[in-house]
Amino acid sequence: MKQRPEGKPPIERYSVIQRFEARAREFLAPLLKEGLDPGRAAAAVFLGIFIGIVPIYGLQTITAIGLALLFRLNKPLTVAATFISNPLLQPFIIFSSVELGCLLRTGSFQPLSLSALANARTHINKEQLFIWAIGSVALGILLGGVGAAITAVVVHFHLRPSANSALREAPTGSDL
């Protein structure tokens, strides 16, 4: 190999980095643009929020990717929507899931008192886990539906100007 002046790295190093960047762009560009019509984007967000709320901790991302592949949805959008399950929102998600599950199971909300919270902290039985599970499924459906509706509207209005400009630029019958 030739001697290079100090401070100049070999040319091969630049070509490896450039090839890596080109391959990364080739891989990521179609991945980010897949399924971005309003319905499919809404479905991807619904699925991500639903999986993010259902208590399958440790498996949420892999489940989201697997189901997005199965239903051919936008994978980055689905995974991004699972991030609703973050440390800041997790206490509210668990509390809402338990309360909604209790409402669905017994017909009333769980009484909220300091002694009840202290007892629940030390011992959780199967009934409470079942209430949490059905409540999280219901909450996932509710919040997923809200997130999907918002996504559909945003994507529709985001894509609408480009669709209208394409229609304006299309030749009319008199131009032909």
C-alpha positions as CSV (number, residue, x, y, z in Angstrom):
1,M,0.0,0.0,0.0
2,K,1.3,3.5,-0.8
3,Q,2.4,5.9,1.8
4,R,0.0,8.7,2.3
5,P,0.8,12.2,3.7
6,E,-0.1,12.7,7.3
7,G,-3.8,13.6,8.0
8,K,-5.3,12.0,4.9
9,P,-7.1,8.7,5.4
10,P,-7.0,6.0,2.7
11,I,-9.5,6.3,-0.1
12,E,-10.8,2.8,0.6
13,R,-12.2,4.0,3.9
14,Y,-14.3,6.7,2.2
15,S,-15.6,4.3,-0.4
16,V,-16.7,1.8,2.3
17,I,-18.6,4.5,4.2
18,Q,-20.2,5.8,1.0
19,R,-21.3,2.3,0.0
20,F,-22.8,1.8,3.5
21,E,-24.7,5.1,3.3
22,A,-26.0,4.3,-0.2
23,R,-27.2,0.8,0.9
24,A,-28.8,2.3,4.0
25,R,-30.7,4.8,1.9
26,E,-31.7,2.1,-0.5
27,F,-33.1,0.1,2.4
28,L,-34.7,2.9,4.4
29,A,-36.3,5.0,1.6
30,P,-38.9,2.4,0.6
31,L,-39.4,1.4,4.2
32,L,-40.4,4.9,5.3
33,K,-42.7,5.5,2.3
34,E,-44.6,2.1,2.3
35,G,-48.3,2.2,3.0
36,L,-48.8,5.9,3.5
37,D,-52.3,6.2,2.2
38,P,-54.7,7.4,5.0
39,G,-56.3,4.0,5.6
40,R,-53.1,2.0,5.9
41,A,-51.3,4.7,7.9
42,A,-54.3,4.7,10.3
43,A,-54.2,1.0,10.6
44,A,-50.5,1.1,11.3
45,V,-51.0,3.6,14.1
46,F,-54.0,1.7,15.5
47,L,-52.0,-1.5,15.7
48,G,-49.0,0.2,17.3
49,I,-51.0,2.0,19.9
50,F,-53.0,-1.2,20.7
51,I,-49.8,-3.3,21.1
52,G,-48.2,-0.5,23.1
53,I,-51.0,-0.5,25.6
54,V,-51.6,-4.3,25.9
55,P,-49.3,-5.6,28.7
56,I,-46.8,-7.7,26.8
57,Y,-43.8,-5.9,28.0
58,G,-40.5,-6.9,26.4
59,L,-42.4,-8.2,23.3
60,Q,-44.1,-5.1,22.1
61,T,-41.6,-4.1,19.4
62,I,-41.1,-7.6,18.0
63,T,-44.9,-8.1,18.0
64,A,-45.5,-4.8,16.3
65,I,-42.9,-5.6,13.5
66,G,-44.3,-9.1,13.0
67,L,-47.9,-7.9,12.7
68,A,-46.9,-5.0,10.5
69,L,-45.2,-7.5,8.2
70,L,-48.2,-9.8,8.3
71,F,-50.7,-7.0,7.4
72,R,-48.2,-5.2,5.1
73,L,-48.4,-2.0,7.1
74,N,-45.8,0.8,7.5
75,K,-43.4,-0.8,10.0
76,P,-41.7,2.4,11.2
77,L,-45.1,4.0,11.9
78,T,-46.3,0.9,13.7
79,V,-43.2,0.7,15.9
80,A,-43.3,4.5,16.6
81,A,-46.9,4.2,17.8
82,T,-45.9,1.5,20.3
83,F,-43.9,4.2,22.1
84,I,-47.1,5.3,23.8
85,S,-45.9,2.8,26.4
86,N,-43.2,5.0,27.8
87,P,-42.2,5.7,31.4
88,L,-44.1,9.0,31.6
89,L,-47.4,7.6,30.4
90,Q,-47.1,4.1,31.9
91,P,-48.7,4.9,35.3
92,F,-51.7,6.5,33.6
93,I,-52.0,3.6,31.1
94,I,-52.0,1.0,33.9
95,F,-54.4,3.0,36.1
96,S,-56.8,3.6,33.1
97,S,-56.6,0.0,32.1
98,V,-57.4,-1.3,35.6
99,E,-60.3,1.2,36.0
100,L,-61.8,0.4,32.6
101,G,-61.4,-3.3,33.2
102,C,-63.1,-3.0,36.6
103,L,-65.9,-1.1,34.9
104,L,-66.3,-3.7,32.2
105,R,-66.0,-6.6,34.7
106,T,-68.1,-5.4,37.7
107,G,-70.1,-2.5,36.3
108,S,-68.4,0.1,38.5
109,F,-65.1,1.7,39.0
110,Q,-62.6,0.4,41.6
111,P,-62.8,2.5,44.8
112,L,-59.7,4.7,45.0
113,S,-58.3,5.0,48.5
114,L,-54.8,5.0,50.0
115,S,-55.4,1.7,51.8
116,A,-56.7,0.0,48.6
117,L,-53.6,1.2,46.8
118,A,-51.3,0.0,49.6
119,N,-53.0,-3.4,49.5
120,A,-52.8,-3.7,45.7
121,R,-49.1,-2.9,45.8
122,T,-48.3,-5.9,48.0
123,H,-50.6,-8.5,46.6
124,I,-52.2,-8.9,43.2
125,N,-54.5,-11.9,42.5
126,K,-55.6,-13.5,39.3
127,E,-58.8,-11.5,39.2
128,Q,-56.9,-8.2,39.3
129,L,-54.6,-9.4,36.5
130,F,-57.7,-10.4,34.5
131,I,-59.3,-7.0,35.1
132,W,-56.0,-5.3,34.0
133,A,-55.8,-7.5,30.8
134,I,-59.4,-6.8,29.7
135,G,-59.1,-3.2,30.6
136,S,-55.9,-2.8,28.6
137,V,-57.5,-4.5,25.5
138,A,-60.4,-2.1,25.8
139,L,-58.2,0.9,26.3
140,G,-56.0,-0.1,23.4
141,I,-59.0,-0.3,21.1
142,L,-60.3,3.1,22.3
143,L,-56.9,5.0,22.1
144,G,-55.9,3.1,19.0
145,G,-59.2,4.2,17.3
146,V,-58.6,7.8,18.4
147,G,-54.9,7.7,17.1
148,A,-56.0,6.1,13.9
149,A,-58.7,8.7,13.2
150,I,-56.2,11.5,13.9
151,T,-53.6,9.8,11.6
152,A,-56.1,9.3,8.8
153,V,-57.1,13.0,8.9
154,V,-53.5,14.2,9.1
155,V,-52.3,12.0,6.3
156,H,-55.3,12.8,4.1
157,F,-54.6,16.6,4.4
158,H,-50.9,16.1,4.1
159,L,-51.2,14.1,0.8
160,R,-54.1,16.2,-0.5
161,P,-52.1,19.2,-1.8
162,S,-49.7,17.0,-3.7
163,A,-52.6,15.1,-5.2
164,N,-54.4,18.3,-6.2
165,S,-51.2,19.7,-7.8
166,A,-50.8,16.5,-9.8
167,L,-54.4,16.8,-11.0
168,R,-53.8,20.5,-12.0
169,E,-50.7,19.5,-14.0
170,A,-52.5,16.6,-15.8
171,P,-53.4,17.4,-19.4
172,T,-57.1,18.0,-20.1
173,G,-59.0,16.9,-23.1
174,S,-58.6,20.2,-24.8
175,D,-54.8,20.1,-24.3
176,L,-54.4,16.8,-26.2
